[in-house]
Amino acid sequence: MAETSTTESLPVARLLAGGPVIASGVPEGLDAAVLGTLARLVPSSKPGKPILHIARDGQRLATLEDALSFFAPEVKRLSFPAWDGVPYDRVAPNVEIIARRVATLAELAPHRGGSDETPLIVLTTVNAVLQRVPPHEFFAGAMQNLRPGNAVSMAELIERLEHVGYARAGTVTDPGQYAVRGGILDFYPPGARPVRLDFFGDTLESIRAFDPETQRTLSRLDASTLLPMSEAPLTEEARKRFRSRYVELFGPVRGDDPLYESVSAGRQHQGMEHWLPLFHERLETLFDYLPDAVVTFDALDDDARAKRLEQVKDHYEAREQALERKAFGAPPYNPVPPESLFLT
């Protein structure tokens, strides 16, 4: 009861009156109540418009997720975290983070219709929103709907899994893994439970959700969607595009270049996501996925943005200087131009 009276007394309708508005005097904690109330008001006044809230860092993102589950449990929430690590890293982003990002982008890829009145808040961070993302068409082409009774080649499905970022394992326990045992194919898609596909020849007989810890079946499913597990695909088209642009940007490959060799052979390479622009015809931004969103910001977002852009600049220059020194024994790291991967 106290929650209802508090949120109803918040003058949030003024924030939707038009033009940039600053909500001052809103302490951290109560801001989640404001966002929840905004999300409930927006669909009735502006159908089809979600809230896109940009938190200043990952810790704030996690705090807002928890607070929104209390203040606005009925409001749908999607989370889009930034890659962990630093710009121009040699290490791949954490698999759980990639799974959350892909699940959110795949859900947002079809634009919400103007009549959709479902309250929605998309939570992201300054670092995440400053980085470009794969275009809508990538997810439309990479997703595959699976239903019992479908004629599906298991070999082709395995090839598809490897092209969109899945790694083979003995037992599927984490997102992005797949395993094969006879006529059974297990895989763990982002944003969902792992699924077990039972084949008879080239016919998909059944789909079951299972517990990755016990490997026991939880339920039978009428359908499952195969989502990509990487933002950098390894399809033949993507590999060809990568090779062409890599040479165009950095010149002919001479000597040992593990990144170029791995991608050319269709193998995952540690940290290849940091060359994302070379895998796609073009990149988009999170704003392109939410063109009609009501955008809200944390306090101090401007400071966080300035720090991130400075970090991008510093790490890019460090990679360029390392190339000039040609450190003996280290594989080459040819960094893509900052403007191709980040907003400026």
N, C-alpha and C positions, 0 to 999 in steps of 0.2 A: 504493500500500500504506500509505504514511504517512497519507494522507487517511482511509482506512478505519479504521485503529487510533485516530486522533484522534477522529473523530466517534463511534465506538462507545464510547469511554471517557467521553464527556460524559454526566453524570447527568441527561439531559433528561427521563427518564420521570417524575421528581419534579414537573416542571412541569405534568403532566397529571393529577396526583393530585386536583385539585379546589380551588377557591377561588383568590383572587389570590395570585400568587407572584412574588417578585423574584429574578431570576437575577443575582447580583452577581459581580464579578470576571471578567466576560466582555468582553475588549477588543474594540474595533471591528475587524472583520476576522474574528474568530472567531465573532461573533454570526451571521454568515451560515451557518456550519457548524451552529450550534445550531438555527437556523430550518429548515435542510434536514433535519436529523435529526428535528425535531418533525413536519415535514410527512410524513415516512416513517412515523412512529409513529402519528399521529392516525387514519388510515383504518382501521387494524386494531383500535384501541381504541374509536374513536368514528366509525363509518362515516358518510360523507356530510359530515363536518365539515372544511372547509378551514382554513388559517391566514390570518388577516387581520392583516398587520403594518403598523403606522402609524409611518412614519419622521418625523423631526422637520422635514425640509425636502426640497426636490427634489434637492439634491446627495447627500444620504444615500440617497434612493431610487435614484438612478443607481448609486451605489457598491454597494448591496445587490444590484441586478440583476446586475451584473458578477460579484460574489463568489458569488452563488447558482449562476450558470452553471458555476462551477468546482467548488464544494463539493457541489452537488446537481443535476447536469445532467439527471437523470431526472425531477425534480420539475417539474410544470407551473407556469409563472409567468404571472400577469397583472399588468399595471401600470395604476394609476389615478392619474395626476398631477393636480395642481391647475391651475386656470387660471393662466396667467402674468398679470402686471399686478397692479393694486391693486383692492380692492373699489370698486364704483361707478365703474368706469372708463368712458371713452367709446370705448375701443378693444376690438375683438373678441379673444377668446383666439386664440393661435397655432393654425393649422390642423392642424399635426401633433399638438398636445396634444389638440385636440378629437377627432381621429381615434382616438387611443389611448383616450381616455375612453369614446367611443361603442362602440368595439370591445369593451372590457371589460364595459361595462354590458349590451350586447346578448348577450354570452356568459353573463353571470350571471343575466339576466332569468328564464329557466326555472330554478327552484331545483334544485340537485343532489339526487338521490334519496338516501334513507337507505342504500342498498346500494352507492353509488358509492365505491369504494375507491381511486380515482385520487388520488395526492398532489397537492395544489394549494396554492400560496401566492399570495395577492393582496397586492401591495405598493401602499401609498398613502402620503399625507403628512397631517400635521395640518391643513394648509390645505384639502386636498381633502376630508377626512372631515368637516370642520366646515361644508361647504357642501351644501345640499340638491340633489337630482338628480331628473330626470324619473322618473315611476313606471314599474313593470314594463310596464303596458299600452301605454305609448307605443311601446316597442320592438316589442312583439307586433303592433301595428297598422301600424307604419312599415316593418317588414321585408317584403320580397317575394322569394319564391324564383322563380328563372328557370331554365327548362330548354329545350333545343332541342325544337322541335315545339309549344311553347306558343302558344296564340292570344293575342297581346299587341299592343295598339295602341301604336305608337311615340310618337304624339302624347301619349297618356295617360301613358306612362312618362316622357316628358320633363317633363310637368307635375308628376308625382309627384317627380321628382328636384329640381325647383325648390322644391317645397313642403317638402322635408326637408333643405334647406341646400346643395344643389349649385349651382355657378355655371358658366355656359356659357363655354367657351374655344375658341380656334381649334384647339389641340392639347392633349390631356390629358397633363400632366406631374406634377401634384401631387394629393394626396387632396382630394376634394370638387369636382373639376372634371368636366365632361362636354362632349363635342363631337359634332357631327352632320355627317355627310358622306353625302348621298344616303340609301341604306338602311342605313347603318352608324351605330351609336350607341356611342361610347366613354364609359365612366365609371370613376372611381377611388374605390372604396369604402374606408372605414376598415378597417385591419387586414388588408388583402388586396392582391393585385396588381390593377392596372387591367385591365378586361375590355372586349372588343370584341364587340358584339352585331350580328349580321348578319340583317337582316329581308328577307323577301319578302312584301310586302303587310303583313298583320297577323299573320304567322306568324314566330316567332323560329326562324331556320334553324340558326344555330350560335353558340357562345360560345367565345371564345378569350382566353387571357391574353396580355398583350403587355408589352414592355419600354418604360417611359415615356421612356427616353432615346433609344432607337433607333427606337421605334414598331414594332418587328418582333414578329411572333407568336412566343410561347414554347411554347404548347401548347393543345390543344383541351380544353375543360372540359365535364363532364357536367351541371354546374349552377353557378349563382352566386347569391349573396344580396345584394339591394340593402339596404344599411343606411342609416339617416339620417346626415347629415353635420353636423347641428346639434342641440343640445339644445332649441332653441326652434323648433318647426315653424311653417310658414306655411299650413297647411291652412285651409279656410274656417272650420271649427269653432274652430281655435286663434285665428284672426284675430278672430272674433266675440267669443270669450272675452276676448282681450286688450283690445279696445275697451271692452267693458262694464266690466271691472275697472279699466282706466286711468281712465275717467271717474268710477267709484265712489270710487277712491282720491284722485284729484287734481282732480276737478271737470271741468266742460265744457271742451273744448279751444277756446281762443280764440287767434286769430293763428297764427303760424308754429310748427308742432311737427313737425319732420322725422321723428322716430321714429313718431309716431302716423300720419302721412300715409303713410310707407313701408309699415308693417305693414298698414294698411288696404288698400293697393293690392296687397299680396302680394309686396312687394319686400324683399330683405335690407337691413337697416340696420346700419351699423357699430356694434358693441357692444350690439346688442339682447339678447344673452344675459344682460345684467345686469338685465333685467326678466323673468327666467325664470318666476317665480311667476304672472305674468299670462297665460302661454301654456298652462298646464296646470290641470286641475281640482284637483290637489293635487300636492305634491312629496313625495319619500321621501328616505331617507338611504342611504348605502352599507351601513349595518348592516341595513336592510330587505332588501337584495339578498343578504345573507349572515347570515341570522338564527341559524344554528347554528355560526358560525365560532368558532374558538379565537382570541381577539384578543391580540396582543402589541404592545408599545410600545417605542420607542427610549427611551434615557435622555434626560432633559431635554424630553420631550414636553409636560410640564405648562407649562414656561416658554414653549415655542413656541405652545401654545394660548392662554395669557394674552396674549401679544404680538399674536396674530392677532385675537382678539376686541377688543382695544384699537384695533387698526388699523381694523377694521370700524366701530367706534363713531366714531372720529375722522373717517373719510372720509364717513360718513353725515351727521354734524353739519356738516361742511364744505359738503356739497351743500345741506343745508337752509338754511344761512346764505347761500349764494350765491343761492338762490331768493328769500330775503327782500330781498336787495340788488337783485335783478333786473338783473343786469349787462347793459348795453346791447349789442346786437349778437350776444350769445351765445344759441344755441338753448336752450330750457328743459331742465333735467335734473331730473326728478321722481324721486327715489330711492324704491325700494320699502322698506318697513319691514325692518330687519335680521332680525327673527325670521322673516320669510317666506322669506328666502333662506339664512340661516345658522342653525346651532345656537347655543344660548346657554350 
